[in-house]
């Protein structure tokens, strides 16, 4: 029988909250800026419609055109800056909100997440992750090349928690990159395949040990008895 883990590390986006909620919050911030600075209404609604239609990486280009505005590189970059710098209106999903304080006394908890540094810092603050998770490893702090699947973040967690790899678990959502490094190091891996997650349709690979639809089943899966 595999003993309960000593260390559990979580991804953030589509693991502890839904990334689409951050996107919608960011579009509202960008839309408010566009209305103030350009007198341009409906940008937030057009951006959200493009996002919902599956547009990625060019949302503001599409939204600006839909609003009758030319998407110059400078204007698009300004909207991206507003999006990344905004204070997000997001919250932990109910299962994460219920689980983290109960899990905290039973195992060392950490976070490893990719993404633009300012955005990830703002998410961590809005979600109050430091209450439960330490270290908060935002891979962008090291610059390009250290995002998942680079192993540096996972080695840092092992050192910070003073544990061996076989005592660690990583809980995340994206089978394209999230599980390569921890699985190779000997961690157990748990994929959350949440309804509404941006990567929910992707099949899991051999580096995923378990799949769950949410966090409610995590303690039982890991053999943790929570009070």
Backbone bond lengths (Angstrom), bond angles and torsions (degrees), N, CA, C in turn:
res aa  C-N    CA-C-N  psi(-1)  N-CA   C-N-CA  omega(-1)  CA-C   N-CA-C  phi
1 X - - - 1.468 - - 1.527 109.96 -
2 X 1.331 116.43 132.22 1.459 121.07 -179.39 1.524 109.23 -75.92
3 X 1.332 118.41 127.61 1.467 119.79 -179.61 1.524 111.01 -69.80
4 X 1.329 117.84 157.63 1.466 120.34 176.00 1.524 110.51 -59.26
5 X 1.321 117.61 149.74 1.468 120.16 -178.48 1.521 112.06 -71.68
6 X 1.333 115.03 150.88 1.461 120.51 173.81 1.521 111.36 -88.46
7 X 1.340 116.53 -20.59 1.461 121.79 -174.64 1.526 109.33 -140.22
8 X 1.330 116.56 130.24 1.466 121.94 177.64 1.522 107.79 -126.69
9 X 1.318 115.96 125.61 1.462 121.90 -178.99 1.522 109.07 -115.87
10 X 1.319 115.60 136.66 1.458 121.76 -178.02 1.525 110.99 -113.87
11 X 1.318 115.59 142.90 1.451 121.59 161.02 1.530 106.22 -74.01
12 X 1.327 117.69 175.81 1.466 120.69 -179.57 1.523 111.11 -111.78
13 X 1.333 116.70 -62.56 1.461 121.06 -174.68 1.528 111.09 -64.48
14 X 1.324 115.91 127.02 1.469 123.84 -179.78 1.526 112.66 60.84
15 X 1.321 115.75 18.20 1.462 121.72 174.60 1.523 109.81 -120.08
16 X 1.333 116.19 -53.74 1.462 120.74 178.37 1.529 112.50 -100.78
17 X 1.316 116.82 -20.28 1.466 122.85 174.87 1.525 105.94 -151.26
18 X 1.333 117.56 170.06 1.465 120.58 178.97 1.522 110.55 -90.73
19 X 1.331 115.80 127.09 1.464 120.59 -177.97 1.524 112.00 -61.78
20 X 1.317 117.02 -29.86 1.464 119.90 178.93 1.532 110.70 -62.27
21 X 1.335 118.03 -28.00 1.461 120.57 177.61 1.532 110.74 -68.54
22 X 1.342 115.92 -37.82 1.468 119.26 175.55 1.525 110.12 -65.88
23 X 1.325 116.87 -42.88 1.460 120.09 -179.89 1.523 110.76 -59.77
24 X 1.313 116.55 -45.37 1.466 119.44 -178.63 1.527 110.84 -64.62
25 X 1.330 116.64 -39.86 1.458 121.17 176.78 1.529 110.66 -61.71
26 X 1.334 116.41 -43.36 1.458 120.65 179.33 1.513 112.95 -65.79
27 X 1.324 116.61 -37.72 1.463 119.61 177.90 1.529 110.75 -66.10
28 X 1.326 116.76 -36.70 1.466 119.27 176.57 1.526 110.72 -62.90
29 X 1.340 116.63 -42.04 1.465 120.17 178.87 1.525 110.91 -64.59
30 X 1.324 116.74 -43.95 1.463 120.43 178.98 1.525 110.96 -65.28
31 X 1.331 116.37 -38.68 1.456 120.17 178.25 1.516 112.30 -64.56
32 X 1.334 116.62 -39.82 1.465 120.30 178.32 1.524 110.41 -64.36
33 X 1.341 116.57 -40.75 1.468 119.73 177.39 1.527 110.68 -63.64
34 X 1.330 117.02 -44.04 1.465 120.74 -178.44 1.526 111.41 -63.10
35 X 1.318 115.94 -35.97 1.464 118.62 179.28 1.524 110.83 -69.85
36 X 1.339 116.84 -40.55 1.466 120.30 179.20 1.524 111.81 -70.01
37 X 1.332 116.24 -46.81 1.463 120.39 -171.51 1.521 113.36 -84.07
38 X 1.328 116.73 -31.01 1.460 120.36 -171.99 1.522 113.60 -120.01
39 X 1.332 116.55 -7.84 1.457 119.08 -173.77 1.513 111.94 66.70
40 X 1.330 116.03 27.70 1.460 122.14 -174.28 1.522 109.63 -103.56
41 X 1.322 116.71 112.01 1.449 120.52 179.15 1.521 112.01 -91.90
42 X 1.315 116.17 164.22 1.468 124.57 172.99 1.526 114.82 70.74
43 X 1.337 118.47 8.22 1.466 118.29 -179.97 1.530 111.02 -62.97
44 X 1.326 117.20 -42.12 1.464 119.78 -178.77 1.521 110.89 -60.63
45 X 1.323 116.27 -43.72 1.463 120.31 -179.49 1.526 111.31 -65.24
46 X 1.343 116.48 -40.63 1.472 119.93 179.36 1.527 111.03 -67.64
47 X 1.324 116.75 -38.42 1.462 120.39 178.97 1.526 110.53 -65.37
48 X 1.326 116.20 -43.23 1.467 119.51 179.54 1.528 110.89 -64.37
49 X 1.323 117.08 -39.61 1.463 120.20 178.53 1.529 110.59 -62.79
50 X 1.334 116.78 -40.57 1.464 120.19 178.38 1.527 110.56 -65.36
51 X 1.319 116.31 -42.89 1.468 121.01 178.35 1.524 110.61 -60.61
52 X 1.314 116.69 -45.93 1.462 121.66 179.70 1.527 111.52 -64.01
53 X 1.335 116.48 -27.55 1.464 120.89 178.46 1.526 112.27 -81.56
54 X 1.336 116.96 -1.54 1.458 120.52 176.73 1.508 115.51 99.40
55 X 1.331 117.88 4.96 1.465 120.42 178.45 1.526 108.90 -70.68
56 X 1.326 116.73 132.85 1.457 122.20 177.39 1.531 108.30 -136.36
57 X 1.327 116.37 136.45 1.459 120.96 176.79 1.516 114.75 84.03
58 X 1.337 117.89 -16.28 1.464 121.54 -179.06 1.523 111.08 -132.84
59 X 1.315 117.05 23.79 1.464 120.43 -174.64 1.521 111.42 -58.88
60 X 1.331 117.60 -45.05 1.461 118.97 -176.66 1.526 111.75 -70.99
61 X 1.321 117.93 -33.06 1.471 119.96 174.63 1.527 110.11 -59.22
62 X 1.325 115.57 -48.25 1.466 120.52 -178.75 1.520 110.58 -65.46
63 X 1.334 116.89 -44.41 1.459 120.38 -177.58 1.525 111.73 -64.45
64 X 1.327 116.91 -41.10 1.465 119.78 178.94 1.526 111.01 -63.05
65 X 1.322 116.59 -44.22 1.472 119.18 178.27 1.527 110.63 -61.66
66 X 1.332 116.39 -40.63 1.462 119.78 179.62 1.527 111.75 -64.89
67 X 1.340 115.97 -23.55 1.465 120.58 177.24 1.527 112.12 -91.45
68 X 1.338 116.81 3.23 1.459 120.62 179.46 1.506 114.07 80.05
69 X 1.335 116.85 24.48 1.461 121.78 -177.33 1.526 109.79 -120.24
70 X 1.328 117.21 140.18 1.462 121.41 179.52 1.527 110.26 -74.17
71 X 1.334 118.51 124.74 1.471 121.12 -178.53 1.530 112.01 -82.91
72 X 1.329 116.79 77.43 1.461 119.65 177.38 1.529 109.49 -67.56
73 X 1.328 117.84 152.75 1.473 119.55 178.57 1.525 113.23 -54.99
74 X 1.338 117.05 -39.62 1.466 120.13 -178.78 1.523 111.19 -65.56
75 X 1.318 116.85 -41.25 1.462 120.52 -179.16 1.527 110.94 -68.74
76 X 1.320 116.31 -43.49 1.466 119.66 178.34 1.525 110.22 -61.60
77 X 1.335 116.78 -42.14 1.458 120.08 179.58 1.526 111.34 -63.55
78 X 1.322 117.17 -37.87 1.463 120.32 177.79 1.527 110.83 -63.03
79 X 1.316 116.61 -41.91 1.463 120.25 178.54 1.528 111.23 -65.67
80 X 1.324 116.45 -39.05 1.467 120.22 176.63 1.528 110.24 -62.28
81 X 1.330 116.69 -41.27 1.461 120.44 178.97 1.526 111.06 -62.60
82 X 1.325 116.67 -43.70 1.464 120.17 178.10 1.524 110.12 -62.24
83 X 1.312 116.05 -43.57 1.468 122.19 179.78 1.528 110.71 -59.06
84 X 1.313 116.90 -47.49 1.466 120.46 -175.67 1.524 112.74 -74.52
85 X 1.332 117.09 -27.58 1.460 120.39 -175.63 1.526 112.95 -91.94
86 X 1.322 118.28 -7.77 1.460 119.43 -172.97 1.528 111.62 -71.52
87 X 1.321 115.33 157.06 1.466 121.57 174.83 1.524 107.17 -84.98
88 X 1.329 117.89 111.03 1.466 119.33 -170.03 1.525 113.80 -75.15
89 X 1.307 114.22 142.86 1.462 121.98 174.44 1.527 107.34 -95.80
90 X 1.333 115.75 81.73 1.460 121.95 -177.42 1.523 108.83 -135.79
91 X 1.319 115.83 162.58 1.467 120.89 179.56 1.518 109.09 -147.37
92 X 1.323 115.72 154.18 1.457 120.08 173.05 1.521 109.83 -57.55
93 X 1.321 115.90 142.28 1.455 119.60 172.63 1.530 109.08 -65.17
94 X 1.327 117.80 153.21 1.468 119.89 -175.02 1.525 114.13 -54.11
95 X 1.343 117.83 -38.87 1.464 118.62 -178.84 1.524 111.46 -69.00
96 X 1.341 117.19 -36.43 1.464 120.52 176.84 1.525 110.72 -69.00
97 X 1.320 116.40 -42.14 1.462 121.21 179.20 1.526 111.06 -60.61
98 X 1.324 116.58 -36.91 1.463 120.46 -179.99 1.525 112.07 -78.34
99 X 1.337 117.21 -34.50 1.459 120.28 -171.56 1.526 114.02 -81.17
100 X 1.325 118.34 -43.78 1.463 120.18 -170.59 1.531 113.38 -56.32
101 X 1.330 119.95 -47.64 1.469 117.65 179.49 1.524 113.63 -66.61
102 X 1.317 118.17 -26.21 1.465 120.98 178.12 1.525 111.06 -80.16
103 X 1.323 116.00 -30.95 1.460 120.98 -178.71 1.525 111.80 -79.51
104 X 1.326 115.63 -30.05 1.462 121.68 -172.96 1.529 113.87 -54.07
105 X 1.338 120.26 -40.57 1.471 118.47 179.05 1.527 113.97 -75.40
106 X 1.329 118.32 -12.08 1.461 121.40 -172.54 1.527 114.10 -99.32
107 X 1.336 116.91 -19.57 1.464 120.59 -177.91 1.520 108.86 -156.93
108 X 1.326 116.33 155.68 1.463 120.57 172.00 1.526 107.95 -72.88
109 X 1.324 116.98 132.98 1.460 121.83 -175.81 1.523 110.29 -117.31
110 X 1.328 115.96 141.56 1.464 121.31 -179.98 1.517 109.35 -143.61
111 X 1.324 114.47 177.98 1.464 121.85 179.25 1.520 108.64 -136.77
112 X 1.326 116.93 135.67 1.467 122.89 169.85 1.516 107.08 -130.38
113 X 1.331 116.69 119.57 1.455 119.90 -176.22 1.522 110.94 -146.24
114 X 1.329 115.86 147.63 1.462 123.42 176.72 1.524 109.90 -98.97
115 X 1.329 115.18 173.74 1.458 121.10 174.40 1.513 111.33 122.70
116 X 1.346 117.21 164.45 1.468 120.72 178.71 1.524 111.01 -51.85
117 X 1.322 116.65 135.42 1.460 120.91 -169.84 1.525 112.55 -59.64
118 X 1.330 117.65 -46.73 1.465 119.23 -178.46 1.524 111.11 -61.45
119 X 1.323 116.02 -40.89 1.465 119.82 -179.87 1.519 110.81 -63.47
120 X 1.338 116.84 -46.30 1.456 119.75 -177.12 1.528 111.34 -68.89
121 X 1.326 116.96 -35.50 1.466 119.80 175.46 1.528 110.71 -63.01
122 X 1.332 116.19 -42.30 1.462 120.22 -179.91 1.523 111.12 -66.35
123 X 1.326 117.02 -38.53 1.465 120.19 177.21 1.524 110.52 -64.16
124 X 1.333 116.12 -46.22 1.465 119.93 -178.93 1.524 111.02 -59.76
125 X 1.333 116.37 -39.23 1.460 119.71 179.50 1.523 110.86 -70.09
126 X 1.328 117.17 -44.41 1.463 120.29 -178.75 1.526 111.52 -63.00
127 X 1.326 116.57 -35.66 1.466 121.53 -178.91 1.532 112.58 -87.29
128 X 1.340 116.64 -5.40 1.472 122.74 -179.43 1.534 111.46 55.65
129 X 1.316 115.45 44.52 1.464 119.88 -175.42 1.523 112.75 -66.17
130 X 1.323 117.35 -28.99 1.460 120.07 -178.06 1.525 112.53 -64.70
131 X 1.318 117.82 -15.73 1.473 120.05 176.00 1.524 111.21 -63.16
132 X 1.343 116.14 -31.50 1.460 119.66 -171.52 1.525 113.66 -122.62
133 X 1.324 117.60 -25.67 1.462 121.10 -170.07 1.524 111.39 -115.74
134 X 1.327 115.97 131.64 1.458 121.61 176.32 1.534 108.97 -158.78
135 X 1.329 117.07 125.99 1.459 127.09 4.06 1.530 112.44 -80.44
136 X 1.339 114.77 158.35 1.460 121.67 168.84 1.527 106.24 -95.34
137 X 1.303 116.81 104.00 1.464 120.78 -175.42 1.525 108.54 -97.71
138 X 1.324 115.80 105.36 1.461 122.87 176.32 1.525 106.19 -100.41
139 X 1.317 116.93 104.27 1.465 120.28 -168.20 1.522 113.13 -61.78
140 X 1.327 118.02 -23.54 1.469 120.53 -179.96 1.524 112.39 -65.34
141 X 1.335 117.52 -16.44 1.466 119.70 179.38 1.522 111.50 -63.55
142 X 1.332 117.49 -21.63 1.463 121.66 -178.88 1.525 112.83 -95.03
143 X 1.324 117.28 -3.26 1.453 120.11 -178.92 1.518 112.38 89.85
144 X 1.331 116.80 179.53 1.468 120.95 -176.91 1.524 112.19 -61.18
145 X 1.324 114.94 146.04 1.454 121.01 174.92 1.511 114.78 100.04
146 X 1.347 117.81 -11.01 1.460 120.28 -178.16 1.524 112.82 -107.78
147 X 1.335 116.64 4.52 1.459 119.37 174.86 1.528 109.41 -70.44
148 X 1.336 116.27 163.24 1.460 119.35 175.93 1.529 109.33 -56.44
149 X 1.327 117.88 136.36 1.470 128.25 18.44 1.529 116.68 -95.62
150 X 1.335 119.42 21.08 1.463 119.35 176.66 1.532 109.49 -61.51
151 X 1.335 118.55 140.59 1.470 120.56 -174.55 1.528 115.46 -82.82
152 X 1.338 118.94 -5.94 1.470 120.20 -171.64 1.526 112.52 -55.80
153 X 1.322 117.64 -43.86 1.469 120.44 -176.34 1.525 111.38 -62.55
154 X 1.316 116.49 -38.09 1.469 120.12 -177.22 1.527 111.21 -74.01
155 X 1.328 116.39 -35.27 1.462 119.74 174.34 1.526 110.43 -63.97
156 X 1.334 116.44 -37.87 1.461 120.43 179.06 1.529 110.99 -63.24
157 X 1.336 117.12 -41.88 1.468 120.33 179.38 1.527 110.51 -63.60
158 X 1.324 117.10 -44.28 1.470 119.98 178.34 1.528 110.56 -56.48
159 X 1.330 116.02 -44.66 1.466 120.22 -179.33 1.527 110.99 -67.32
160 X 1.333 116.75 -44.07 1.462 120.45 -177.57 1.523 111.70 -64.25
161 X 1.325 117.13 -37.52 1.460 121.13 -178.43 1.528 112.38 -89.87
162 X 1.319 116.72 -8.86 1.456 120.03 178.99 1.515 113.26 64.67
163 X 1.340 116.21 42.06 1.466 120.80 -175.82 1.523 110.22 -129.10
164 X 1.327 115.10 161.71 1.453 121.43 174.02 1.530 109.18 -88.23
165 X 1.319 115.76 159.29 1.463 121.09 -175.54 1.524 112.52 -57.24
166 X 1.323 117.12 -38.14 1.466 119.56 -176.23 1.526 113.01 -68.66
167 X 1.335 117.12 -10.22 1.465 121.15 176.98 1.526 112.29 -96.64
168 X 1.345 116.79 6.44 1.462 121.53 -173.29 1.526 111.91 -110.17
169 X 1.323 115.23 150.38 1.464 123.20 175.65 1.520 108.21 -131.51
170 X 1.335 116.40 139.18 1.463 120.87 173.06 1.515 108.84 -116.57
171 X 1.339 116.02 129.70 1.463 123.39 -179.75 1.522 107.59 -115.71
172 X 1.333 116.99 118.98 1.460 120.95 -174.87 1.524 109.01 -155.32
173 X 1.343 116.12 -172.12 1.468 118.34 -171.47 1.515 115.74 -126.91
174 X 1.333 118.91 -23.24 1.470 120.36 -169.22 1.525 111.11 -100.55
175 X 1.338 117.87 107.01 1.464 119.71 -177.23 1.521 113.75 -70.96
176 X 1.327 117.87 -10.28 1.464 119.99 -179.34 1.524 112.29 -73.11
177 X 1.340 117.87 -27.00 1.469 118.74 -173.84 1.520 114.80 -146.80
178 X 1.324 118.10 -21.89 1.465 120.13 -167.72 1.522 114.24 -67.42
179 X 1.321 117.46 -33.48 1.462 119.87 -166.32 1.526 114.42 -104.83
180 X 1.318 117.03 -5.47 1.465 120.76 -175.98 1.526 110.88 -58.55
181 X 1.325 116.75 -56.48 1.469 120.67 -174.50 1.524 113.21 -69.36
182 X 1.337 119.63 -48.85 1.466 117.11 -178.86 1.525 112.77 -63.52
183 X 1.324 117.21 -38.57 1.465 119.93 178.83 1.525 110.59 -63.26
184 X 1.329 116.54 -41.59 1.463 120.32 179.55 1.525 111.81 -64.64
185 X 1.332 117.05 -28.31 1.462 121.20 179.92 1.526 112.13 -82.79
186 X 1.329 117.25 -11.24 1.455 120.20 -179.46 1.514 114.58 102.93
187 X 1.342 117.20 9.23 1.458 120.58 175.13 1.526 109.53 -73.22
188 X 1.326 116.38 154.68 1.459 120.49 165.18 1.527 108.32 -82.01
189 X 1.318 116.63 145.93 1.461 120.55 -176.32 1.521 110.30 -125.14
190 X 1.329 114.79 136.43 1.461 121.96 179.51 1.521 107.94 -127.25
191 X 1.311 115.61 119.25 1.455 120.03 177.52 1.524 110.29 -94.40
192 X 1.335 116.30 127.68 1.456 121.29 170.99 1.524 107.89 -91.36
193 X 1.309 115.69 122.63 1.463 121.29 179.81 1.524 107.82 -111.79
194 X 1.319 114.66 71.03 1.462 120.95 -173.35 1.526 111.90 -72.97
195 X 1.322 115.84 143.63 1.458 120.39 168.81 1.525 107.84 -62.75
196 X 1.316 116.87 129.51 1.456 120.82 -178.02 1.507 114.03 90.60
197 X 1.334 118.16 -6.34 1.458 121.02 176.94 1.521 110.99 -70.41
198 X 1.325 116.71 145.50 1.465 120.19 -174.94 1.523 112.65 -68.52
199 X 1.335 117.96 -22.23 1.467 120.87 -177.49 1.527 112.34 -113.05
200 X 1.319 116.78 15.07 1.465 120.57 -173.05 1.526 112.67 -61.62
201 X 1.325 118.01 -28.16 1.462 120.40 -176.46 1.525 112.91 -79.94
202 X 1.322 117.80 -14.52 1.466 120.34 -178.06 1.524 111.00 -75.39
203 X 1.314 115.53 139.82 1.462 120.32 178.02 1.524 110.20 -74.22
204 X 1.317 116.05 148.16 1.460 121.15 175.85 1.519 110.34 -77.75
205 X 1.334 115.29 151.59 1.451 121.03 176.50 1.516 111.67 -101.20
206 X 1.316 115.54 -173.55 1.462 121.10 -177.71 1.521 112.60 -69.56
207 X 1.342 117.54 -13.43 1.464 120.25 179.24 1.525 112.87 -87.19
208 X 1.328 117.56 5.46 1.466 122.44 174.63 1.526 108.23 -102.39
209 X 1.325 116.63 118.77 1.464 120.75 -179.05 1.523 112.51 -82.77
210 X 1.339 116.23 -35.82 1.463 120.40 -176.79 1.527 108.90 -144.47
211 X 1.330 115.70 153.48 1.463 122.33 172.33 1.521 109.27 -122.83
212 X 1.335 115.51 141.68 1.456 122.01 174.20 1.525 108.68 -136.49
213 X 1.337 117.89 150.14 1.464 119.79 176.76 1.525 112.88 -81.38
214 X 1.334 117.01 -17.49 1.460 122.38 179.95 1.523 107.65 -163.80
215 X 1.330 116.50 -173.52 1.464 120.64 -175.11 1.527 114.08 -88.66
216 X 1.315 117.52 -6.26 1.462 118.85 -175.25 1.522 112.45 -61.73
217 X 1.322 116.82 -33.83 1.457 119.68 -178.02 1.514 114.71 -88.82
218 X 1.343 117.87 1.25 1.465 119.97 -174.83 1.532 113.35 -64.97
219 X 1.325 120.22 -47.51 1.471 118.36 -179.25 1.528 112.91 -57.52
220 X 1.326 117.18 -44.83 1.455 119.81 179.09 1.514 112.22 -63.49
221 X 1.326 116.71 -40.50 1.459 121.03 179.00 1.522 111.27 -60.52
222 X 1.330 116.56 -38.40 1.464 121.62 -176.01 1.524 113.25 -92.46
223 X 1.333 117.12 0.60 1.461 120.26 178.66 1.510 113.98 72.95
224 X 1.336 116.29 29.68 1.462 121.05 -179.15 1.524 110.14 -98.67
225 X 1.312 116.34 127.76 1.457 122.31 175.98 1.526 108.28 -94.58
226 X 1.321 116.43 113.46 1.460 120.68 -178.37 1.520 110.10 -105.28
227 X 1.320 115.56 139.80 1.452 120.36 178.73 1.515 112.25 -78.22
